[in-house]
Amino acid sequence: MNPWINYHHLFYFKTIAEEGSVSKAAEILRIGQPTLSAQLKLFEDTMGIQLFERQHKKLILTEQGRVALDYARNIFKMGSEMYEVLHDRLKPMKTSLHIGAIDSIPKQIILELVKQAVQLGPCQITLSEGKPDELLRELSAHRVDLMVTNFLPAGVDAKGLSPRSITKKNVAFYASPAFLHLRNDFPRSLSGQPVILPTYDSKLRQDLEHWAHIHHVDWDIVTESQDVSVKKLLAMHDLGLMAAAAHTVTRQVKEGALVEIGILQGVHEELFLVTAARKIENPIAIQLHKDFMI
């Protein structure tokens, strides 16, 4: 059976964490410092975890302490809202939804995610971009509800995570019409040509290098970037060919700014929507993880 949470102690913890010290929190709460320190210690003992690290007389939240602070803020925020709603002063709070995406994810996919989230119910959405390891930490700490990525976390990083494939598309080379002649004798025609590739921390980059080795293609790398918008802009200005899935360049191909040069057989871009196991589930995040597809 889980221990009963003393909400007075939880509020003391929240105040200490937000003020950064027991002394400042004691002034606000009008409690003596020794008493407040004892209450914090009792709360940590009840929870069975260390919420703070003591460093040079400063209190630094542990990873578990940061998670506990997020929950504490939500608990007291909902308590205040309950009072206001019961007295007909406030409409119920919107569901908060934090979506994190690695920086190579096409913005069109983020747009579709947001559109579907809004259709599922009233929500306030926060969007973040970052590197895979950073977003995984945020997801595991429950500061991000959904992560959009092009790789599957493995080993220790995958503990408690639930990934689901939302799309898997063939990758092709796209370029401005100036490169249209390269369709002839593809893929050998790519040798010596300028290409715009993702950076080495991308799975797609590794797959492209492997494909080039198998087909004996020696291309000229002019730019490396994870930003899809930048790569499209460079390709449209005749600076090289970019490798992408079709959904990434739909509008540019339709408008004639980019043309497909050739499909890379055996090279795919697969995207995943990842959630982390949590006791208090986000209803909109759960529904998106279950139903969203590209």
C-alpha positions as MATLAB code, in Angstrom:
seq = 'MNPWINYHHLFYFKTIAEEGSVSKAAEILRIGQPTLSAQLKLFEDTMGIQLFERQHKKLILTEQGRVALDYARNIFKMGSEMYEVLHDRLKPMKTSLHIGAIDSIPKQIILELVKQAVQLGPCQITLSEGKPDELLRELSAHRVDLMVTNFLPAGVDAKGLSPRSITKKNVAFYASPAFLHLRNDFPRSLSGQPVILPTYDSKLRQDLEHWAHIHHVDWDIVTESQDVSVKKLLAMHDLGLMAAAAHTVTRQVKEGALVEIGILQGVHEELFLVTAARKIENPIAIQLHKDFMI';
ca = [
       0.000    0.000    0.000;
       1.341    3.439   -0.928;
       2.089    5.807    1.972;
      -0.402    8.594    2.663;
       0.898   11.974    1.478;
       0.752   14.817    3.995;
      -0.231   17.768    1.818;
       1.058   20.268    4.368;
       4.473   18.664    3.939;
       4.041   18.677    0.165;
       3.311   22.408    0.265;
       6.370   22.990    2.468;
       8.510   21.053   -0.028;
       7.083   23.081   -2.963;
       7.821   26.364   -1.213;
      11.382   25.349   -0.292;
      12.046   24.185   -3.857;
      10.703   27.397   -5.389;
      12.531   29.666   -2.942;
      15.771   27.693   -3.134;
      16.428   27.585    0.607;
      14.821   26.641    3.915;
      15.474   30.089    5.388;
      13.582   31.955    2.640;
      10.740   29.429    2.693;
      10.533   29.723    6.510;
      10.047   33.500    6.215;
       7.199   33.073    3.717;
       5.545   30.264    5.663;
       6.187   31.963    9.038;
       7.647   28.775   10.443;
      10.927   28.390   12.302;
      13.810   27.021   10.205;
      14.480   23.991   12.482;
      10.796   23.050   12.366;
      10.634   23.410    8.567;
      13.835   21.384    8.104;
      12.371   18.626   10.289;
       9.125   18.647    8.278;
      11.103   18.359    5.007;
      13.118   15.448    6.402;
       9.891   13.737    7.514;
       8.405   14.205    4.019;
      11.513   12.709    2.361;
      11.385    9.759    4.757;
       7.702    9.211    3.982;
       8.327    9.320    0.222;
      11.394    7.109    0.575;
      13.519    9.276   -1.730;
      15.978   12.143   -1.483;
      14.406   15.286   -2.932;
      17.355   17.632   -2.459;
      21.128   17.449   -2.556;
      22.966   19.662   -0.107;
      25.809   21.475   -1.899;
      27.721   24.241   -0.101;
      24.734   25.116    2.093;
      22.483   25.236   -0.981;
      19.577   22.922   -1.700;
      19.651   21.476   -5.236;
      16.704   19.427   -6.460;
      17.521   15.859   -7.426;
      16.040   14.400  -10.628;
      13.245   12.852   -8.549;
      12.845   16.147   -6.712;
      12.215   17.981  -10.010;
       9.539   15.439  -10.915;
       7.952   15.832   -7.467;
       7.945   19.633   -7.855;
       6.111   19.379  -11.185;
       3.449   17.196   -9.569;
       3.201   19.463   -6.512;
       2.626   22.517   -8.683;
      -0.103   20.745  -10.633;
      -1.761   19.425   -7.473;
      -2.030   22.854   -5.846;
      -2.962   24.507   -9.123;
      -5.839   22.054   -9.519;
      -6.852   22.604   -5.901;
      -7.119   26.345   -6.485;
      -9.044   25.727   -9.690;
     -11.457   23.389   -7.919;
     -12.336   26.106   -5.430;
     -12.895   28.647   -8.205;
     -15.030   26.246  -10.252;
     -17.176   25.309   -7.246;
     -17.845   29.007   -6.712;
     -18.620   29.561  -10.424;
     -15.668   31.842  -10.899;
     -13.645   29.907  -13.442;
     -14.039   27.500  -16.330;
     -12.221   24.160  -15.947;
      -8.524   24.270  -16.780;
      -7.332   23.180  -20.218;
      -5.207   20.055  -20.429;
      -1.514   20.942  -20.749;
       0.298   19.034  -23.494;
       4.061   19.266  -24.037;
       5.315   17.855  -27.352;
       9.045   17.489  -27.950;
      10.509   16.794  -31.402;
      14.062   16.228  -32.534;
      15.182   19.068  -34.786;
      15.079   17.042  -38.005;
      11.334   16.306  -37.787;
       9.395   18.061  -40.608;
       7.302   20.955  -39.322;
       4.299   19.640  -41.273;
       4.158   16.608  -38.971;
       4.202   18.844  -35.890;
       1.386   20.865  -37.443;
      -0.728   17.736  -37.951;
      -0.072   16.634  -34.358;
      -1.207   20.003  -33.006;
      -4.320   20.025  -35.211;
      -5.361   16.566  -34.007;
      -4.635   17.447  -30.366;
      -6.893   20.504  -30.569;
      -9.650   18.363  -32.066;
      -9.448   15.921  -29.153;
     -10.302   18.545  -26.541;
      -9.407   21.898  -24.970;
      -5.669   21.974  -24.442;
      -2.710   24.287  -24.064;
       0.220   23.013  -26.123;
       3.921   23.618  -25.583;
       6.303   22.717  -28.435;
      10.014   22.034  -27.935;
      12.868   21.056  -30.250;
      16.107   19.465  -29.168;
      18.623   16.674  -29.432;
      17.453   13.088  -28.850;
      19.271   12.565  -25.538;
      17.972   15.860  -24.132;
      14.375   15.107  -25.077;
      14.592   11.562  -23.717;
      15.619   12.943  -20.323;
      12.719   15.397  -20.393;
      10.314   12.619  -21.407;
      11.510   10.257  -18.675;
      11.185   13.071  -16.116;
       7.601   13.717  -17.321;
       8.388   17.268  -18.390;
       7.500   16.222  -21.963;
       4.332   14.217  -22.689;
       5.087   13.079  -26.263;
       8.330   12.843  -28.214;
       8.570   12.681  -32.004;
      11.769   10.992  -33.147;
      13.292    9.036  -36.027;
      15.105    6.489  -33.878;
      14.147    3.937  -31.237;
      15.805    4.349  -27.825;
      17.503    1.158  -26.657;
      18.854   -0.369  -23.461;
      18.572    1.699  -20.299;
      17.230    4.673  -22.265;
      14.198    2.630  -23.351;
      13.065    1.694  -19.822;
       9.493    2.791  -19.204;
       9.058    4.182  -22.728;
       6.393    3.182  -25.264;
       7.290    3.971  -28.891;
       4.860    3.589  -31.799;
       5.626    3.971  -35.507;
       3.560    6.730  -37.115;
       5.056    6.630  -40.618;
       7.632    4.775  -42.712;
       8.402    6.237  -46.131;
      10.927    5.679  -48.907;
      13.707    8.247  -49.103;
      14.584    9.911  -52.414;
      16.919   12.630  -53.600;
      15.250   15.953  -54.422;
      16.765   18.978  -56.098;
      15.886   22.060  -58.121;
      14.970   21.531  -61.805;
      18.584   22.431  -62.669;
      19.552   18.896  -61.580;
      16.795   17.120  -63.508;
      19.311   15.589  -65.932;
      20.644   13.439  -63.059;
      17.609   11.176  -63.410;
      19.476    9.584  -66.308;
      21.793    6.799  -65.128;
      20.700    7.219  -61.496;
      22.283    6.491  -59.038;
      25.700    6.562  -60.761;
      24.896   10.075  -61.934;
      25.211   11.254  -58.322;
      28.975   10.768  -58.192;
      30.724   14.102  -57.873;
      27.444   15.970  -57.348;
      26.865   18.377  -54.430;
      24.628   16.927  -51.717;
      23.003   18.323  -48.579;
      22.995   15.659  -45.864;
      21.802   15.313  -42.269;
      24.473   15.377  -39.577;
      26.203   12.214  -38.328;
      24.042   11.941  -35.201;
      21.100   11.108  -37.479;
      20.185    7.515  -38.321;
      19.299    8.645  -41.847;
      22.863    9.897  -42.365;
      24.234    6.478  -41.477;
      21.784    4.802  -43.859;
      22.744    7.217  -46.652;
      26.459    6.575  -46.179;
      25.814    2.819  -46.304;
      23.711    3.207  -49.461;
      26.428    5.285  -51.143;
      29.061    2.677  -50.285;
      26.977   -0.185  -51.735;
      26.270    1.736  -54.969;
      29.833    3.096  -55.290;
      28.624    6.683  -55.234;
      31.232    9.302  -54.285;
      29.283   12.484  -53.754;
      30.437   15.969  -52.782;
      29.035   16.986  -49.382;
      28.500   20.757  -49.412;
      26.322   21.140  -46.300;
      25.335   19.128  -43.231;
      22.226   20.141  -41.287;
      19.423   18.671  -39.207;
      17.117   21.579  -40.039;
      14.761   20.386  -42.769;
      13.685   23.935  -43.651;
      17.297   24.989  -44.220;
      17.999   21.927  -46.382;
      14.950   22.614  -48.554;
      15.963   26.254  -48.958;
      19.488   25.285  -50.019;
      18.196   22.681  -52.472;
      15.724   25.128  -54.046;
      18.601   27.563  -54.640;
      20.600   25.038  -56.695;
      23.150   24.352  -53.947;
      22.767   20.577  -53.993;
      20.537   17.518  -53.704;
      18.803   16.674  -50.462;
      17.662   13.254  -49.256;
      14.153   13.233  -47.824;
      10.902   11.334  -47.541;
       8.111   12.532  -49.814;
       5.997   14.042  -47.011;
       8.867   16.412  -46.218;
       8.777   18.177  -49.606;
       5.160   17.772  -50.740;
       4.474   21.486  -51.216;
       7.815   22.249  -52.898;
       7.355   19.399  -55.398;
       3.787   20.452  -56.146;
       4.943   24.020  -56.819;
       7.818   22.828  -59.025;
      10.550   24.248  -56.792;
      11.932   20.750  -56.220;
      11.861   17.609  -58.375;
      12.460   13.977  -57.492;
      15.759   12.755  -58.904;
      15.573    9.124  -57.781;
      14.409    6.807  -55.002;
      17.018    5.204  -52.753;
      15.992    1.554  -52.621;
      16.265    0.136  -49.122;
      16.520    3.535  -47.395;
      13.511    4.616  -45.342;
      12.653    7.297  -42.861;
      10.571    5.946  -40.009;
       9.146    8.262  -37.372;
       7.992    7.291  -33.901;
       5.749    8.825  -31.278;
       7.048    7.989  -27.800;
       5.407    8.269  -24.380;
       6.710    7.465  -20.906;
       4.854    5.402  -18.322;
       3.328    7.579  -15.609;
       0.763    7.171  -12.856;
      -1.236   10.271  -13.812;
      -1.784    9.974  -17.559;
      -2.335   12.879  -19.921;
      -5.591   11.961  -21.729;
      -4.789   13.849  -24.938;
      -1.240   12.462  -25.096;
      -2.578    8.920  -24.634;
      -5.142    9.367  -27.417;
      -2.577   10.833  -29.823;
      -0.146    8.012  -29.086;
      -2.907    5.512  -29.842;
      -4.378    7.024  -33.039;
      -2.023    9.529  -34.714;
      -0.684    8.504  -38.131;
       0.852   10.304  -41.121;
];
